[in-house]
Amino acid sequence: MPTAAPMPIPEDTLYEVVDGQIVEKPMGAYQIWVAIQLVRPMVTSNVVSELGQVVSELLFVIDRARNLKRRPDVAFVSFERWPRHLAIPDEEAWDVVPDLAVEVISRSNAAVEVQAKIRDYFKAGVRQVWVIYPKTGQLYAYDSPTSVRILGRDDMVDGAPLLPGFRIPLASLFDTPAE
């Protein structure tokens, strides 16, 4: 009996590939807005632009053997990992491991899944992982799967040592413009 071909993924659907299986990655409007509030100062920072590329919602090949592709909400790839003169490929996923992976937590994120992502990122060679919790106004900055600094709304996000000189108030990621 012939097997059915896998259903195509609609172009506007965000997904990851975990152990060869497509996993949809739904995200709320506010969480997308929070991610953009981080992307904006990163892409306009002279410090960051001299060190590498900032991207949002881009799929990365994290572990080829496991057929694992992750889509951080924000990522930074240094020019050490992907030289400045190389274009980002026109492929489904970028075959480079980012230096920084940022996840913005929404109601569809289970704690066990977030922890698995953190482990996957570090196993692949990501240097830092930031997990942003918009509901509590916190950012968990991981230097390893077991070393974390927890920042609150009143703290400054400091990109050092990965992004030296990049600093923004954490509250700026959560405060929506007044109407």
C-alpha positions in Angstrom: 0.0 0.0 0.0 1.5 3.4 -1.0 2.2 5.9 1.8 0.8 9.4 1.6 3.2 12.3 1.0 3.6 14.6 3.9 1.2 17.6 3.8 2.9 20.8 2.7 3.3 23.5 5.4 1.5 26.8 4.6 4.1 29.5 3.9 2.9 31.7 6.8 3.1 28.9 9.4 6.1 29.1 11.8 7.4 25.7 12.6 10.5 23.9 13.9 11.7 20.4 13.1 12.3 18.1 16.1 13.6 14.6 15.5 12.3 14.9 11.9 8.8 15.9 12.9 7.3 19.3 12.1 6.2 21.1 15.2 4.1 24.3 14.7 5.3 27.3 16.7 2.4 29.6 17.4 3.1 32.9 18.9 0.8 35.6 20.3 0.8 39.2 18.9 2.2 40.7 22.1 5.1 38.2 22.1 5.9 39.1 18.5 5.8 42.7 19.5 8.2 42.0 22.4 10.7 40.3 20.1 10.6 43.2 17.7 11.4 45.6 20.7 14.6 43.6 21.1 15.4 43.3 17.4 15.1 47.1 16.8 17.9 48.2 19.1 20.1 45.3 18.2 20.0 46.0 14.4 20.6 49.7 14.9 23.5 49.2 17.4 26.9 49.9 15.8 28.4 47.5 18.3 26.2 44.6 17.2 26.4 45.3 13.5 30.2 45.3 13.6 30.1 41.8 15.3 27.5 40.0 13.2 23.9 39.6 12.0 20.7 39.9 13.9 17.7 37.9 12.6 14.2 37.2 13.7 12.1 34.0 13.3 14.7 32.3 11.1 15.0 28.5 11.1 18.5 27.2 11.9 19.9 23.7 11.5 20.9 22.9 15.1 21.6 19.1 14.9 21.8 17.5 11.5 22.0 13.9 12.9 18.7 14.4 14.8 17.1 16.4 12.0 16.7 19.2 14.5 15.9 22.7 13.3 15.1 25.4 15.8 13.5 28.9 15.2 14.5 31.3 17.9 12.4 34.4 18.1 15.6 36.5 17.9 19.1 35.3 17.1 22.6 36.7 16.6 25.2 35.1 14.4 28.7 36.4 14.7 30.9 37.1 11.7 33.2 34.5 13.2 30.6 31.8 12.5 29.3 33.3 9.2 31.7 35.6 7.6 30.5 39.1 6.6 31.0 38.5 2.9 28.7 35.4 2.7 25.1 36.0 2.0 22.4 34.3 4.1 21.4 31.3 2.0 18.0 31.1 0.2 17.1 27.8 1.9 14.5 26.5 4.3 17.0 26.8 7.2 20.3 28.5 7.8 23.0 25.9 8.3 24.9 27.8 11.1 24.5 27.7 14.9 23.7 31.2 16.3 25.9 32.7 19.1 22.7 34.0 20.8 19.3 32.5 20.8 16.3 34.4 22.3 13.0 32.8 23.1 10.0 34.9 24.0 7.6 32.8 26.1 3.9 32.7 25.1 1.1 30.6 26.4 1.8 27.8 23.9 5.3 27.2 25.5 5.5 24.3 28.0 8.3 24.5 30.5 9.6 21.1 29.5 9.8 22.3 25.9 11.7 25.5 26.8 14.2 23.5 28.8 14.7 21.1 25.9 15.4 24.0 23.6 17.9 25.5 26.0 19.7 22.1 26.2 19.6 21.7 22.4 21.0 25.2 21.8 23.9 24.7 24.2 24.7 21.2 22.9 24.9 22.6 19.4 27.3 25.4 20.4 25.1 28.4 21.1 27.0 30.7 23.5 24.1 32.4 25.3 20.3 31.8 25.5 17.9 34.5 26.7 14.4 33.5 27.7 12.0 36.4 28.0 8.9 36.1 30.1 6.7 39.0 29.1 4.0 38.3 31.7 6.4 38.6 34.6 8.7 41.2 33.0 11.8 38.9 33.4 14.7 37.8 31.2 16.6 34.7 32.1 20.1 34.9 30.6 21.7 31.5 30.3 25.5 31.1 30.0 25.0 27.3 30.1 22.0 25.0 30.7 22.6 25.3 34.5 24.0 28.9 34.8 21.4 31.6 34.7 21.0 35.2 35.7 17.5 36.5 36.2 16.8 40.1 35.3 13.7 42.1 36.2 11.9 45.0 34.7 14.2 47.5 36.4 17.4 45.9 35.2 19.5 46.6 32.1 20.0 43.9 29.5 23.8 43.8 29.0 25.0 41.8 26.0 28.6 41.4 27.3 30.7 39.4 26.8 29.0 38.3 23.6 27.8 41.7 22.6 30.0 44.1 24.6 28.6 47.6 24.7 25.0 46.6 23.9 22.8 47.7 26.8 19.1 48.4 26.9 16.6 48.7 29.8 14.6 45.5 30.1 11.4 47.5 30.7 11.7 48.9 27.2 10.8 45.4 25.8 7.4 45.3 27.6 6.0 48.8 27.7 3.6 49.3 24.9 3.0 52.8 23.6 0.2 54.7 25.4 -2.9 55.2 23.4 
